[in-house]
Amino acid sequence: MQVKLAGFNIDSEIMQQLDPHGRRHLTPETLSAAYARISRSPLSIDQLRKKACLDMEKARKSNQKIIFEMGHHSVAEHAVFNFDIMGVSRLALEEIEKFRLVSYTEKSQRYVTLDGDFITPAELKSPALKKVFQGTIKKQNRFYFKAFAILNKRLQDQHRELTRSVSGRNLVEGWAKEDARYILSLATSGQVGMTINARNLEHLFRRFRLNPRDEVRKLAEKLYALVLPIAPSIILFPEPSAFERETFSTLDKCFRPVAQKAETPFSREPKIVSFSENGDNLILASHLSVSQNLEFARAMNTVKKVSAAQKKLMFMDFFRKIQFFDAPPREFEMADITFQAIVSAANFAQLKRHRMATLLSGPYIPELGTIVPASVTAAGLEKEFRQIIDTTNSAYCQIKEKSGAAADYILTNSHCRRVLMKMNLREMYHFVRLRDDAHAQWDIRNLAHRLSEKIKTLMPLTAMMLCGKSGFTEEYKKIFKTPPPD
Ligand SMILES: Cc1cc2nc3c(=O)[nH]c(=O)nc-3n(C[C@H](O)[C@H](O)[C@H](O)COP(=O)(O)OP(=O)(O)OC[C@H]3O[C@@H](n4cnc5c(N)ncnc54)[C@H](O)[C@@H]3O)c2cc1C
């Protein structure tokens, strides 16, 4: 066996310290070119890499040929880029974080004191509307600082045992910030560290170029300008196709009359809209089929003949050694759950981070109401909070009429959208472990908890241990009558 370290991502500040001649050769394209030739060349991988480094022009031509002419786009996945993206709105961050095969880390609003920085969208051309926009955001931000000071004082008083240490005081302060930020707008600026391979980046360019918002299209231009000189041979299809441009336009035309008649009464209770019927049997039969080399239909018939009591004992044995950090095996991906929920922007900011899922989301609209944190109500601030929401909604309507895409920026973290999300049971375990947890933010925790309760009734055996990290010991004791193993 021979293993070589072929490369790794290096900070660009360090690259700048190299002499200009050395820097000229710094590109991830050589790795893509070398790996692209593995399947057809008699040479070893390290020899292919050496050749690519010695003749970069040839490597670039080879990449273009393999990606463009032969359609092997996956070779672009071997080229990886890191970007510091700063000073973008929360709304643009949502667009950035739509890409599932990409890594992101953003600053939590729990750990920053927002200094009132916000983006004024370029679509907002009229000075009068700009004044409405900026005036509304200033009101929101003023309330944020006021609410934060009041909530922080109340919470520090309520949690005296925690505030004896600096870390405890910071934790409590984080809760106050988390709740106060429900009044902050989606124009508030943020930052994210993003690691993305060239194939996903190309996909991002195509999507962003179709985005209705100038800010998002400009971001695509900036990213493209940074990558092009370093790796011209692997981003070959940055322009959206005709299909991508038109995807839903005809369907939307057909549905327009229906949409206009759509009723708005709604419940905030998340709903399971579809799920794998008999998920418990499906998961058991999947394992039986692959482990015993049986046709799936035969495996399912066998599973169906096992009594409910016996199956319960089988799953109790299966889960007996599980600990809170253990993930159920891949067979649990055979059962799907799709739910619909109305979530606040604060809640969505965390929901969207769960990437092993299909997440569709509608627009934020004032008609779906707002989520007011219980701490804001308890502090006697709800009336003022709602007054600012009324001002925000009226600014939204004025801007929507004249400058469409700019209006969403004025809405707040408390405004809501409808989401439709599909996860398999394995991802649902991961989601619920992290989010129905004492350390998780309350809004997403409520959602995860409600979903978990519903799923337990649909897949009672396989979802037996579906619970948050902090509730794991109690859940285990309820089922097994003993504490979980060490
Ligand atoms: C209490 C709490 C605080 C948090 N604070 C912050 C914060 O301050 N800032 C912040 O940015 N995030 C924060 N997060 C979000 C967190 O880091 C995760 O992004 C989020 O919980 C999604 O889970 P996940 O990354 O495990 O993956 P999911 O997207 O749910 O995917 C499931 C699993 O698939 C695998 N996977 C998915 N994508 C990749 C990939 N690209 N490469 C390799 N493996 C992958 C991993 O094994 C992962 O566990 C916080 C989460 C919690 C619960």
The ligand as an ORCA input file, in Angstrom:
! r2SCAN-3c Opt
* xyz 0 1
  C     -26.626     24.229     19.793
  C     -26.131     24.484     18.374
  C     -25.377     25.623     18.096
  C     -24.909     25.867     16.776
  N     -24.185     26.987     16.531
  C     -23.717     27.236     15.263
  C     -22.952     28.421     14.949
  O     -22.668     29.236     15.814
  N     -22.544     28.615     13.669
  C     -22.829     27.707     12.693
  O     -22.457     27.925     11.543
  N     -23.534     26.592     12.952
  C     -23.979     26.336     14.198
  N     -24.729     25.195     14.451
  C     -25.104     24.356     13.304
  C     -24.289     23.085     13.206
  O     -22.932     23.313     13.182
  C     -24.701     22.308     11.955
  O     -24.449     23.016     10.781
  C     -26.161     21.923     11.925
  O     -26.573     21.479     13.184
  C     -26.419     20.857     10.838
  O     -25.959     19.601     11.240
  P     -24.763     18.828     10.540
  O     -23.718     19.752     10.082
  O     -24.326     17.744     11.476
  O     -25.261     18.192      9.213
  P     -26.495     17.879      8.319
  O     -26.447     18.897      7.257
  O     -27.756     17.733      9.116
  O     -26.051     16.484      7.721
  C     -26.071     15.256      8.471
  C     -24.693     14.617      8.472
  O     -24.230     14.459      7.139
  C     -22.814     14.714      7.092
  N     -22.557     15.885      6.220
  C     -23.463     16.752      5.740
  N     -22.876     17.632      4.905
  C     -21.568     17.325      4.880
  C     -20.442     17.869      4.196
  N     -20.548     18.912      3.364
  N     -19.251     17.283      4.403
  C     -19.126     16.236      5.238
  N     -20.160     15.668      5.892
  C     -21.359     16.209      5.721
  C     -22.367     14.915      8.547
  O     -22.005     13.669      9.081
  C     -23.615     15.417      9.206
  O     -23.637     15.222     10.587
  C     -25.217     24.935     15.736
  C     -25.972     23.792     16.044
  C     -26.437     23.558     17.333
  C     -27.261     22.325     17.613
*
